[in-house]
Amino acid sequence: MQMFRFAVGLVGISMIVACVSAQSAARGVDPDASVRINQIQVIGTHNSYHAGLLPGIAKIVQQKNPEAYATLEYAHADLATQLNHGIRQIELDIFADSKGGRFAHPLGQAMVTQAGLAADPDPYPDGVLMKPGFKVMHIQDIDFVSNCQPFVACLRIVRAWSKAHPEHVPIFILVETKEGMPSADLPWTETEPYTAATFDALDAEIRLVFSKDEMITPDQVLGHHRTLGEAVRKGGWPTLAEARGKVIFLMDQAHVGPIYLEGHPGLRGRVLFTNATPGHPDAAFVEENDGNPTRIASLVRQGYLVRTQADSDTMEARTNNTHRRDNALNSGAQIVSTDYPQFEPARWSGYAVALPAGLPVRCNPMSAPPNCVDSMLEQPALPR
């Protein structure tokens, strides 16, 4: 009888342990070892540096081209504030300026004076535009005020925040390479073209701020695989345990990808992931800004990292049209970018983009493993 009771007791204990284990798995205890960075979803800001037009230039643009002016009616807080509020993807538009001074005398300031308007304040009295290095701005001569300048200064802000919050999920830094003229009707400042050497300089500026151990790079994802495409299809993205406290750089402009690849086949030795065509050797990251949910879901299931936009050109924000936003969030795109994060709602309608419960990250609705639990990925940096 005692032996029977002992055996029954063992069975009971086993059942309890199994039950607890199942509950723990269901709750997603310690998901860091099994959840990969392509199995989460975060909110990003579009043109995260954008501080808005200077007053005099704003009047001229609004008068001469009200449609264009309407697309520029947004501005963001500084990068650290955005990160504090849970933004985990930022976008920096950069212009090459290898000699310095290329953008130091904006045409827009001269237009303000010629129009008899009060001169706009100098946003860069420290002379930073005179120094060599990549500059951060939206449109040369007109929309050139950034909440951080130059590019390396923006990166240092992100790094300082990251060091102060070492448990954050990876911060995605989208880099858009800008060149060319907005139109042919004005003597715009001529931009510097992007070459392989220019991209060498870009990688060098990034490495000046972030060490190898602070970044997720193509080489790390590639591992022993033949191509990045093969790597991401076979689970090559790092886990959260490997990625916390790090940043990952992504290239916005697809047309410069081949130039960035020169001398670096398959992105070997490079810092940024190109915005590539699925199936190509360098394909790990893809932009689907128009937000086709079916295509995005397919790409996510194949292992690709996808960025899409919840809104653009202030259109959705003016009428609180949430259709595109909701499709973007449900599509499985790991990065959903907006001009109006929750803490910066549209002044016309209150339109904003956020994850449920105000969390900075959630389990990806298309690709997350069963043990992933939103609340265990990262807590809000600021109270709701």
Phi, psi and chi 1 to 4 in degrees:
 res  aa     phi    psi   chi1   chi2   chi3   chi4
   1 MET       -  -45.9  178.7   64.6   69.7      -
   2 GLN   -61.3  -40.0  -70.9 -179.2  -17.5      -
   3 MET   -63.6  -39.3 -178.1   62.8   69.5      -
   4 PHE   -62.8  -45.3  174.6   77.6      -      -
   5 ARG   -62.5  -38.1  -69.7  173.9  178.7  171.6
   6 PHE   -63.2  -42.9  179.0   71.5      -      -
   7 ALA   -65.5  -42.7      -      -      -      -
   8 VAL   -61.9  -39.2  170.1      -      -      -
   9 GLY   -62.1  -41.6      -      -      -      -
  10 LEU   -62.7  -41.2  -76.5  178.3      -      -
  11 VAL   -62.6  -41.5  170.8      -      -      -
  12 GLY   -62.8  -44.5      -      -      -      -
  13 ILE   -61.8  -42.1  -68.1  171.9      -      -
  14 SER   -61.4  -41.2  -62.0      -      -      -
  15 MET   -65.3  -39.3  -67.4  177.7   63.3      -
  16 ILE   -64.2  -46.0  -67.3  172.1      -      -
  17 VAL   -60.8  -43.6  170.0      -      -      -
  18 ALA   -63.2  -40.3      -      -      -      -
  19 CYS   -64.5  -46.0 -177.6      -      -      -
  20 VAL   -61.9  -42.0  170.5      -      -      -
  21 SER   -62.2  -42.5  -62.3      -      -      -
  22 ALA   -63.7  -41.8      -      -      -      -
  23 GLN   -64.9  -39.2  -69.2  174.7  -10.1      -
  24 SER   -63.3  -43.1  -63.6      -      -      -
  25 ALA   -64.2  -40.9      -      -      -      -
  26 ALA   -64.1  -35.7      -      -      -      -
  27 ARG   -77.6  -11.3  -71.5 -163.9  -57.5  -92.4
  28 GLY    77.9   40.7      -      -      -      -
  29 VAL   -59.0  128.0  172.0      -      -      -
  30 ASP    48.9   67.1 -170.3   20.6      -      -
  31 PRO   -76.1   -7.8   31.7  -36.3      -      -
  32 ASP   -55.7  -33.2  -82.2   21.1      -      -
  33 ALA   -79.4  -16.9      -      -      -      -
  34 SER  -118.2  -19.8   58.5      -      -      -
  35 VAL   -91.0  124.7  178.3      -      -      -
  36 ARG   -98.4  164.6  -61.8 -174.5  179.4  -85.6
  37 ILE   -70.8  -14.2   66.9  170.0      -      -
  38 ASN   -91.0    8.0   64.3  -40.3      -      -
  39 GLN  -113.2   20.1  -63.5  174.4  -39.6      -
  40 ILE  -124.4  174.0   60.0  174.6      -      -
  41 GLN  -139.7  135.1 -173.5  177.5   66.0      -
  42 VAL  -132.0  163.5  -59.4      -      -      -
  43 ILE  -100.2  136.3  -59.2  -60.8      -      -
  44 GLY  -122.7  164.4      -      -      -      -
  45 THR  -106.6  138.1   46.0      -      -      -
  46 HIS   -81.1  132.7  167.1 -111.7      -      -
  47 ASN    47.9   60.4  -67.5  -13.4      -      -
  48 SER   -59.4  -23.5  -48.3      -      -      -
  49 TYR   -80.9  -13.3   59.1   87.5      -      -
  50 HIS   -65.3  117.5 -162.4 -109.6      -      -
  51 ALA  -104.6    0.3      -      -      -      -
  52 GLY    93.1  166.6      -      -      -      -
  53 LEU   -75.8  148.6  -61.9  173.3      -      -
  54 LEU   -66.9  151.2  -69.4  172.4      -      -
  55 PRO   -55.2  -47.6  -24.9   33.2      -      -
  56 GLY   -65.4  -45.2      -      -      -      -
  57 ILE   -63.8  -37.9  -66.4  176.9      -      -
  58 ALA   -59.6  -42.1      -      -      -      -
  59 LYS   -62.6  -42.1  -70.4 -179.9 -179.2  178.5
  60 ILE   -66.9  -46.1  -68.0  174.7      -      -
  61 VAL   -63.7  -42.7  174.5      -      -      -
  62 GLN   -62.6  -36.1 -172.6  173.0   23.6      -
  63 GLN   -73.5  -44.5 -177.8 -177.9   50.2      -
  64 LYS   -83.3  -31.2  -66.8 -176.8  176.7  -62.9
  65 ASN  -148.8   76.9 -165.7  -24.8      -      -
  66 PRO   -61.8  -29.8   18.5  -30.7      -      -
  67 GLU   -65.5  -44.9  -67.8   81.0   11.1      -
  68 ALA   -65.3  -39.7      -      -      -      -
  69 TYR   -59.5  -40.4  175.2   78.4      -      -
  70 ALA   -61.0  -32.5      -      -      -      -
  71 THR   -74.0  -12.9   68.4      -      -      -
  72 LEU  -105.0    7.7  -57.6  174.1      -      -
  73 GLU   -83.9   64.6  -75.0 -168.2  -81.8      -
  74 TYR  -153.6  155.0   66.1   94.6      -      -
  75 ALA  -155.5  151.2      -      -      -      -
  76 HIS  -117.7  152.2  -66.8  -59.2      -      -
  77 ALA   -67.2  172.5      -      -      -      -
  78 ASP   -61.7  161.6   62.5   87.4      -      -
  79 LEU   -61.4  -39.7  -61.3 -177.2      -      -
  80 ALA   -63.5  -39.9      -      -      -      -
  81 THR   -63.5  -41.7  -63.2      -      -      -
  82 GLN   -60.7  -45.3  -66.3 -179.3   49.5      -
  83 LEU   -64.4  -37.8  -66.2  168.2      -      -
  84 ASN   -60.3  -32.2  -79.6  -21.3      -      -
  85 HIS   -90.7   10.7  -78.8  -83.3      -      -
  86 GLY    98.9    3.4      -      -      -      -
  87 ILE   -69.2  130.2  -65.9  -58.7      -      -
  88 ARG  -123.3   12.0  -67.1  -64.3  176.0  -94.8
  89 GLN  -140.8  129.0  174.6  -99.7  -53.3      -
  90 ILE  -120.5  155.8   63.7  169.0      -      -
  91 GLU  -122.5  130.6  178.5 -176.5   -8.1      -
  92 LEU  -123.9  120.1  -58.6  173.1      -      -
  93 ASP   -90.9  128.5  -68.5   -1.5      -      -
  94 ILE  -125.1  142.8   59.0  170.7      -      -
  95 PHE  -113.7  134.0  -71.8   76.0      -      -
  96 ALA   -70.6  139.9      -      -      -      -
  97 ASP  -151.3   69.9 -173.0   15.5      -      -
  98 SER   -65.6  -27.5   58.0      -      -      -
  99 LYS  -101.9  -17.4  -63.5 -179.3  179.1  178.5
 100 GLY    87.7  150.7      -      -      -      -
 101 GLY    85.9   -5.4      -      -      -      -
 102 ARG   -59.7  -36.6  179.8  178.6  -69.9  -90.3
 103 PHE  -112.9   20.6  -55.0  100.9      -      -
 104 ALA   -79.2  -13.2      -      -      -      -
 105 HIS  -130.5   76.4  -54.8  -71.5      -      -
 106 PRO   -63.0  137.9  -19.9   32.3      -      -
 107 LEU   -58.8  -36.3  172.9   65.5      -      -
 108 GLY   -59.0  -35.8      -      -      -      -
 109 GLN   -65.7  -38.1  -68.8 -178.9  -38.1      -
 110 ALA   -67.0  -37.3      -      -      -      -
 111 MET   -64.1  -36.1  -67.5  170.9   64.8      -
 112 VAL   -63.6  -45.7  168.8      -      -      -
 113 THR   -63.3  -44.4  -57.6      -      -      -
 114 GLN   -63.7  -29.6  -67.7  167.9    4.7      -
 115 ALA   -81.3   -2.0      -      -      -      -
 116 GLY    76.9   16.7      -      -      -      -
 117 LEU   -88.3  160.1  -59.7  173.0      -      -
 118 ALA   -62.9  136.0      -      -      -      -
 119 ALA   -61.6  138.7      -      -      -      -
 120 ASP   -73.0  149.9  -75.1  -36.5      -      -
 121 PRO   -66.0  149.7   24.2  -34.2      -      -
 122 ASP   -76.4  115.9 -176.3   -3.3      -      -
 123 PRO   -73.1  -13.8   26.9  -33.4      -      -
 124 TYR  -130.9   65.4  -52.9  115.3      -      -
 125 PRO   -67.3  -13.3   25.0  -34.5      -      -
 126 ASP   -82.0    0.2   57.8   -5.4      -      -
 127 GLY    75.7   20.8      -      -      -      -
 128 VAL   -62.0  -28.6   65.6      -      -      -
 129 LEU   -71.4  -13.7  -65.5 -176.6      -      -
 130 MET   -82.6  -14.0  -67.5  -58.8  -62.9      -
 131 LYS   -90.2  148.4  -59.0  173.9 -177.3  178.1
 132 PRO   -64.6  152.5  -19.6   32.5      -      -
 133 GLY   130.4  162.6      -      -      -      -
 134 PHE   -68.6  134.4  -67.7   91.7      -      -
 135 LYS  -105.8  147.6  -56.2  -55.3 -172.8  -62.9
 136 VAL  -107.2  117.5  177.4      -      -      -
 137 MET  -166.5  167.0   62.5 -174.9   77.3      -
 138 HIS   -90.1  -57.5 -171.9 -141.0      -      -
 139 ILE  -134.3  122.5  -55.5  171.0      -      -
 140 GLN   -58.1  146.4   73.7  -92.5   37.6      -
 141 ASP    76.7  -29.2  -67.0  -49.6      -      -
 142 ILE  -116.3  -56.8  -62.9  -65.1      -      -
 143 ASP  -114.5   76.7 -167.7    5.0      -      -
 144 PHE  -120.0    7.0   54.1   85.8      -      -
 145 VAL   -91.1  124.8 -177.3      -      -      -
 146 SER  -120.7  151.2  171.0      -      -      -
 147 ASN   -79.8    0.7   57.8   33.1      -      -
 148 CYS  -153.9  144.8   56.6      -      -      -
 149 GLN  -163.5  132.8 -167.2   72.4  -93.6      -
 150 PRO   -84.1 -162.3   34.4  -37.2      -      -
 151 PHE   -55.8  -46.0  179.5   58.4      -      -
 152 VAL   -65.1  -30.5  -68.5      -      -      -
 153 ALA   -66.9  -39.1      -      -      -      -
 154 CYS   -61.0  -44.5  -58.4      -      -      -
 155 LEU   -63.8  -37.3  -61.9 -174.6      -      -
 156 ARG   -65.5  -34.0  -72.4 -176.9  177.2  122.9
 157 ILE   -63.1  -45.5  -67.5  169.9      -      -
 158 VAL   -63.2  -43.7  175.9      -      -      -
 159 ARG   -63.4  -42.8 -175.4  178.4 -175.1  -87.4
 160 ALA   -61.8  -42.3      -      -      -      -
 161 TRP   -64.4  -42.7 -171.6   92.6      -      -
 162 SER   -60.6  -42.8  176.3      -      -      -
 163 LYS   -64.9  -31.0  -71.6  -60.6  180.0 -176.0
 164 ALA   -80.5  -14.9      -      -      -      -
 165 HIS  -134.3   66.1  -55.2   81.6      -      -
 166 PRO   -66.3  -11.9   24.8  -34.8      -      -
 167 GLU   -94.7    7.5  -66.9  -56.7  -50.2      -
 168 HIS   -67.2  150.9   66.2   77.8      -      -
 169 VAL   -66.7  163.2  -63.1      -      -      -
 170 PRO   -57.6  143.2   18.9  -32.3      -      -
 171 ILE   -94.8  123.2  -62.0  169.4      -      -
 172 PHE   -90.1  123.3  -58.5   91.2      -      -
 173 ILE  -111.8  106.7  -57.7  178.4      -      -
 174 LEU   -88.0  126.3 -174.1   66.2      -      -
 175 VAL  -113.4  118.6  179.1      -      -      -
 176 GLU  -105.1  121.0 -179.8  173.7   -3.7      -
 177 THR   -84.5  119.9   53.2      -      -      -
 178 LYS  -105.6  138.4  -57.8  -63.8  -80.9  -76.0
 179 GLU  -161.7  163.6   54.5 -172.9  -34.9      -
 180 GLY    94.8  179.1      -      -      -      -
 181 MET  -108.1  139.8  -50.3  -63.1  179.2      -
 182 PRO   -62.7  -33.9  -22.5   33.9      -      -
 183 SER  -160.7  179.1   64.0      -      -      -
 184 ALA  -105.1    6.5      -      -      -      -
 185 ASP   -94.1   -5.7   58.8  -19.5      -      -
 186 LEU  -136.5  155.8  -70.8  171.9      -      -
 187 PRO   -79.6   69.7   30.5  -35.9      -      -
 188 TRP   -63.2  155.2  -58.2   95.1      -      -
 189 THR   -63.5  127.0  -61.3      -      -      -
 190 GLU   -71.5  134.3 -174.1  174.9   -6.8      -
 191 THR   -91.4  161.3   58.7      -      -      -
 192 GLU   -90.8  128.5 -170.5  173.3  -29.6      -
 193 PRO   -70.7  155.4   26.4  -34.6      -      -
 194 TYR   -91.7  125.4  -80.9   82.8      -      -
 195 THR  -123.4  175.7   65.5      -      -      -
 196 ALA   -59.5  -37.1      -      -      -      -
 197 ALA   -66.9  -38.0      -      -      -      -
 198 THR   -60.9  -41.6  -49.5      -      -      -
 199 PHE   -70.8  -30.2  -78.2  124.5      -      -
 200 ASP   -60.2  -42.0  -71.0  -16.4      -      -
 201 ALA   -66.0  -36.4      -      -      -      -
 202 LEU   -64.5  -47.8  174.8   59.1      -      -
 203 ASP   -58.3  -39.1  -79.1   -0.1      -      -
 204 ALA   -64.8  -39.8      -      -      -      -
 205 GLU   -65.4  -40.2  -75.5 -156.5    3.5      -
 206 ILE   -64.1  -44.6  -66.5  172.5      -      -
 207 ARG   -68.9  -19.1  -70.0 -176.2  173.7  119.7
 208 LEU   -67.1  -28.6 -177.7   68.1      -      -
 209 VAL  -100.1  -46.8  178.5      -      -      -
 210 PHE  -108.2  133.1  -69.6   99.6      -      -
 211 SER   -79.7  168.6   69.6      -      -      -
 212 LYS   -57.5  -38.6  178.9 -178.9  177.8 -179.2
 213 ASP   -74.8   -8.4  -66.2  -22.4      -      -
 214 GLU  -102.1    2.1  -65.0  168.5  -19.3      -
 215 MET  -126.7  155.8  -62.9 -173.0  -71.7      -
 216 ILE  -104.2  115.8  -61.6  165.6      -      -
 217 THR  -114.6  164.3   63.5      -      -      -
 218 PRO   -55.5  -39.5  -30.0   37.5      -      -
 219 ASP   -60.5  -39.0  -77.2  -23.3      -      -
 220 GLN   -67.7  -37.1  -65.7  168.1   15.1      -
 221 VAL   -74.8  -36.5  174.2      -      -      -
 222 LEU   -59.8  -46.0 -176.8   63.5      -      -
 223 GLY    53.3 -128.7      -      -      -      -
 224 HIS   -92.6    4.2   63.4  -83.8      -      -
 225 HIS   -78.6  159.3  -62.1  -78.3      -      -
 226 ARG   -73.0  -39.1  -67.1 -179.5  -62.1  107.5
 227 THR  -138.3  163.5   67.1      -      -      -
 228 LEU   -65.1  -38.0  -84.6  172.9      -      -
 229 GLY   -57.7  -43.7      -      -      -      -
 230 GLU   -65.4  -40.0  176.5 -175.2  -72.1      -
 231 ALA   -61.3  -47.3      -      -      -      -
 232 VAL   -73.7  -28.5  -60.1      -      -      -
 233 ARG   -71.3  -21.6  -70.7 -167.6  -59.7  -88.0
 234 LYS  -110.6   27.2  -65.1 -176.3  177.3 -179.9
 235 GLY    78.8   33.5      -      -      -      -
 236 GLY   -81.0  -13.0      -      -      -      -
 237 TRP   -65.0  144.0  -69.8  110.5      -      -
 238 PRO   -68.0  155.9   22.7  -32.4      -      -
 239 THR   -76.5  167.8   63.2      -      -      -
 240 LEU   -61.7  -34.0  -71.0 -178.8      -      -
 241 ALA   -60.3  -33.8      -      -      -      -
 242 GLU   -86.8  -17.4  -61.4  165.3  -36.7      -
 243 ALA  -109.0  -12.4      -      -      -      -
 244 ARG   -60.6  140.0  -72.9 -164.1 -175.6  -83.4
 245 GLY    78.6    8.3      -      -      -      -
 246 LYS  -114.7  170.1  -63.6 -176.1  179.2 -178.2
 247 VAL  -121.8  157.5  -62.4      -      -      -
 248 ILE  -136.4  128.5  176.8  170.1      -      -
 249 PHE   -98.0  133.6  -73.9   87.2      -      -
 250 LEU  -126.7  141.0  -49.5  170.5      -      -
 251 MET   -94.9  131.2 -179.0  177.5  -70.9      -
 252 ASP   -81.8  -52.1  177.9   79.7      -      -
 253 GLN   -76.6  116.9  -67.6  -73.5   -1.2      -
 254 ALA   -71.8  -30.7      -      -      -      -
 255 HIS   -70.7  -18.6   75.9  -86.1      -      -
 256 VAL   -94.1   -1.2  -63.6      -      -      -
 257 GLY   -54.5  -47.6      -      -      -      -
 258 PRO   -59.5  -32.7  -27.7   36.8      -      -
 259 ILE   -69.4  -41.9  -57.6  172.9      -      -
 260 TYR   -63.6  -28.4 -168.8   66.6      -      -
 261 LEU   -79.2  -15.0  -75.8  164.2      -      -
 262 GLU   -57.5  123.3  -70.4  179.3   15.8      -
 263 GLY    78.1   -0.2      -      -      -      -
 264 HIS  -138.0   64.4  -61.8  -91.0      -      -
 265 PRO   -56.7  135.2   20.8  -32.5      -      -
 266 GLY    67.2   16.2      -      -      -      -
 267 LEU    70.4   17.9  -69.3  177.2      -      -
 268 ARG   -63.0  127.0  -70.3  172.4  176.2   82.2
 269 GLY    83.1   -1.5      -      -      -      -
 270 ARG   -93.2  168.0  -77.6  -59.3 -163.1 -171.0
 271 VAL   -99.3  -43.2  171.6      -      -      -
 272 LEU   -90.1  151.7  -70.2   89.3      -      -
 273 PHE   -91.1  128.3  -70.2   82.9      -      -
 274 THR   -74.5  154.1   48.2      -      -      -
 275 ASN   -80.6   91.5  177.4    6.6      -      -
 276 ALA  -108.9  166.6      -      -      -      -
 277 THR   -82.7  125.0  -58.9      -      -      -
 278 PRO   -51.4  135.2  -27.1   35.6      -      -
 279 GLY    98.0  -19.4      -      -      -      -
 280 HIS   -76.2  156.4  -76.0 -160.5      -      -
 281 PRO   -58.4  -29.4  -26.4   35.5      -      -
 282 ASP   -94.3    7.1   60.5  -40.7      -      -
 283 ALA   -80.9  112.1      -      -      -      -
 284 ALA  -136.7  -29.6      -      -      -      -
 285 PHE  -121.1  137.3  165.6   64.4      -      -
 286 VAL  -137.9  138.3 -178.3      -      -      -
 287 GLU   -99.2  134.9  -76.8 -167.8   -7.4      -
 288 GLU  -132.3   68.8  -72.3  -70.5  -29.6      -
 289 ASN   -68.5  -25.8  -69.6  -26.0      -      -
 290 ASP   -75.9  -13.8  -68.4  -24.0      -      -
 291 GLY    75.1   42.9      -      -      -      -
 292 ASN   -70.8  106.3 -177.7  -45.3      -      -
 293 PRO   -59.0  -38.0  -19.9   32.4      -      -
 294 THR   -66.0  -45.4  -58.4      -      -      -
 295 ARG   -66.0  -42.3  176.9  166.8  170.4   77.0
 296 ILE   -60.3  -47.5  -69.0  173.2      -      -
 297 ALA   -58.5  -40.4      -      -      -      -
 298 SER   -63.5  -43.8  174.5      -      -      -
 299 LEU   -65.3  -40.6  -68.9  167.9      -      -
 300 VAL   -63.9  -42.4  168.9      -      -      -
 301 ARG   -65.4  -25.8  -68.9 -169.0 -176.5  102.2
 302 GLN   -80.9   -7.8  -67.1  175.5   63.1      -
 303 GLY   105.9   -3.2      -      -      -      -
 304 TYR   -73.9  151.8  -67.9  106.6      -      -
 305 LEU   -91.1  127.3 -169.3   68.2      -      -
 306 VAL  -125.3  135.4 -177.6      -      -      -
 307 ARG  -114.2  134.8  179.8 -106.3 -166.5  172.7
 308 THR  -134.9  169.6 -166.9      -      -      -
 309 GLN  -113.0  137.1  -71.1 -176.9  -89.8      -
 310 ALA   -83.1  -18.6      -      -      -      -
 311 ASP  -164.4  165.7   45.9   77.7      -      -
 312 SER  -158.4  149.8   64.5      -      -      -
 313 ASP    55.5   26.3  -63.1  -29.0      -      -
 314 THR    65.8    5.4   74.8      -      -      -
 315 MET   -63.8  -54.4  -68.7 -172.9  -64.0      -
 316 GLU   -63.5  -33.7  -68.6   82.4    3.6      -
 317 ALA   -69.1  -27.0      -      -      -      -
 318 ARG   -74.1  -25.5  -67.8  177.8 -176.5  -84.5
 319 THR  -120.4    5.5   60.6      -      -      -
 320 ASN    57.4   41.9 -162.9   25.9      -      -
 321 ASN   -81.6  109.9 -176.6  -17.2      -      -
 322 THR  -100.5    5.2   61.1      -      -      -
 323 HIS   -60.5  -50.4  179.6   73.5      -      -
 324 ARG   -64.8  -40.4 -178.2  175.7  176.6 -179.4
 325 ARG   -59.3  -48.9  178.6 -164.1   70.8 -175.1
 326 ASP   -65.5  -39.1  -64.4  -16.3      -      -
 327 ASN   -62.2  -40.5  -83.5  -14.3      -      -
 328 ALA   -63.3  -45.3      -      -      -      -
 329 LEU   -67.0  -34.7  -70.4  170.2      -      -
 330 ASN   -83.2  -14.2  -66.7  -28.2      -      -
 331 SER   -71.3  -24.2   70.3      -      -      -
 332 GLY    97.6   -3.5      -      -      -      -
 333 ALA   -53.7  129.3      -      -      -      -
 334 GLN   -70.8  -26.4  -67.2   89.4  -12.2      -
 335 ILE  -123.4  118.0  -58.0  167.3      -      -
 336 VAL  -114.0  113.1  178.3      -      -      -
 337 SER  -100.3  146.3 -179.0      -      -      -
 338 THR  -149.0  157.6  178.9      -      -      -
 339 ASP   -87.3   -9.5  -72.4  -34.6      -      -
 340 TYR  -134.1   74.9  -58.1   96.0      -      -
 341 PRO   -66.1  168.8   25.5  -33.9      -      -
 342 GLN   -54.8  -35.8 -171.9  173.9   37.4      -
 343 PHE   -85.6   -1.4   67.6  100.7      -      -
 344 GLU  -132.3   62.6  -66.1  174.9  -26.2      -
 345 PRO   -67.3  156.9   26.7  -35.6      -      -
 346 ALA   -64.4  133.6      -      -      -      -
 347 ARG   -70.9  -20.0   60.0 -176.8  174.7   84.3
 348 TRP   -79.6  -37.6  -50.6  -77.9      -      -
 349 SER  -135.9  -10.1   66.8      -      -      -
 350 GLY    83.5    3.0      -      -      -      -
 351 TYR   -54.0  137.1  170.3   89.6      -      -
 352 ALA  -158.8  164.8      -      -      -      -
 353 VAL  -125.9  130.7  179.8      -      -      -
 354 ALA  -157.1  159.4      -      -      -      -
 355 LEU   -84.6  158.9  -65.9  175.8      -      -
 356 PRO   -55.1  141.5  -26.8   35.3      -      -
 357 ALA    65.4   11.2      -      -      -      -
 358 GLY    69.8   17.7      -      -      -      -
 359 LEU   -72.0  150.7  -68.5  170.9      -      -
 360 PRO   -76.3  -13.7   25.6  -32.5      -      -
 361 VAL  -156.4  148.8   55.2      -      -      -
 362 ARG  -138.6  167.7   72.3  167.7  175.2  173.4
 363 CYS   -66.6  135.6  -57.8      -      -      -
 364 ASN   -64.8  128.1 -168.6  -73.4      -      -
 365 PRO   -66.3  -14.3   22.4  -32.8      -      -
 366 MET  -107.2  -26.8  -72.1  -66.4  168.4      -
 367 SER  -130.1   -4.3   62.7      -      -      -
 368 ALA   -67.4  143.3      -      -      -      -
 369 PRO   -71.6  162.9   26.3  -34.4      -      -
 370 PRO   -59.9  -28.0  -23.5   34.1      -      -
 371 ASN   -86.8    6.2   69.4  -38.6      -      -
 372 CYS   -80.8  129.6 -173.4      -      -      -
 373 VAL  -127.9  124.5  176.0      -      -      -
 374 ASP   -49.6  -49.5  -67.1  -11.0      -      -
 375 SER   -67.5  -14.0   60.9      -      -      -
 376 MET   -96.0   -2.2  -62.4 -170.4   68.5      -
 377 LEU   -82.2  -48.2  -62.1  179.0      -      -
 378 GLU  -170.1  133.1 -174.7 -176.3  -23.7      -
 379 GLN   -83.0  154.3  -67.5  -58.5  -52.6      -
 380 PRO   -58.5  139.3  -22.8   33.3      -      -
 381 ALA   -71.0  -30.1      -      -      -      -
 382 LEU  -122.4  148.9  -69.5  174.9      -      -
 383 PRO   -65.1  149.5   23.5  -33.6      -      -
 384 ARG   -68.8      -  -65.9 -175.1   63.8 -164.4
